[in-house]
Amino acid sequence: MDSFLASPATFLCLALLLSVFFFHEGDSTTFTFVNKCGETVWPGILSNAGSSQMQPTGFELAAAVSRSFQSPAGWSGRFWARTGCSASSTGGGAWTCATGDCGSGQVECKGSGAAPPATLAEFTLASSSAGRDFYDVSLVDGYNLPVLVEASRGCAAAGCAVDISQRCPAELRVGQACRSALKSASDYSSTSTPKPTSSSTSSSTSSSTAASTSTSTSEPAGGMMLADDAWLASLATGDATPTRRKALFLSFSSIAATTAYILLLLP
C-alpha cells in the first residue's frame, strides 16, 4: 500500500521513523525500529499482563540507526518513545527522561509503563499466521510524539502524523508534550462512553487516525459499538464515517508476511 512517507510535504518535520515488520513465521514477529530524527530517542516496551515479556524492555536509538528484535507468539503490549533522557548528576545518577519516562532509573523499563503524557502504539498479535493482529495508536495518556502505524496486505493505517504540541491548549501543555484532556478532567473518571471536550476535539482534528478517548482498545470486544462520540479520530483512515471506522477497525488482520510501519515525529 502507499506509504504516508511517500510525500515529504505530508509532514512539517519528519524526524523519527519506527518500522515494525510482522512476519508470522515460526509463531514469532519481527519488529524493526529506525530512527530518522536528528537526535537520540529511547523506545520503551511494556508487555500486557499475561503476555510474555519482550526483550529488551527499553533501549537507546541514535539518529539514523535501526534495530530489530522478535516478540513472543501472541504477544500484546505497547511501544512509546522517550525523549531528553540522561543520568542525573544527583541522587545516585538516576536515569530519567523529559517525556515518556518509565521510572525505572535506567534505560530498560523492566515492566514499567510510560508516565503521561506519552503517545502509545498498542499491539495485540495473533499466536499463528491464521489469526488477526490488532493495533492502534492511543492519545489516551496524552501526546509526546506523532506516531503512525501503517500495514501492508491491505490493512489500514492508524496513528497520528502531525505535531499536536503546536496546537495543544495552554492548560494541557507540558513542555513539548500535551496532557490528555481525559486525564485532566474529573468528568472522565467513569468507564462510561466519554464525550468530546474542546481540547480533545482539537487533538483529534489534528490527528485524524489516532484514538484519544478512554474507551479505546487494541482488541475490540464482540459487538462493540464505536459510536461517533466515543471515537475522536479514525483508527484506520481519515474517513469520518462511524460505520466505516467500525468496519475497518474490526477487520484489521495480518495473515503472513505482514508489514507495519510506525512513524514518530519529533517537534
Summary of the structure (lengths in Angstrom):
residues: 267
radius of gyration: 17.4
end to end distance: 26.8
largest distance: 53.9
contacts: 878
relative contact order: 0.19
helix: 14%
strand: 27%
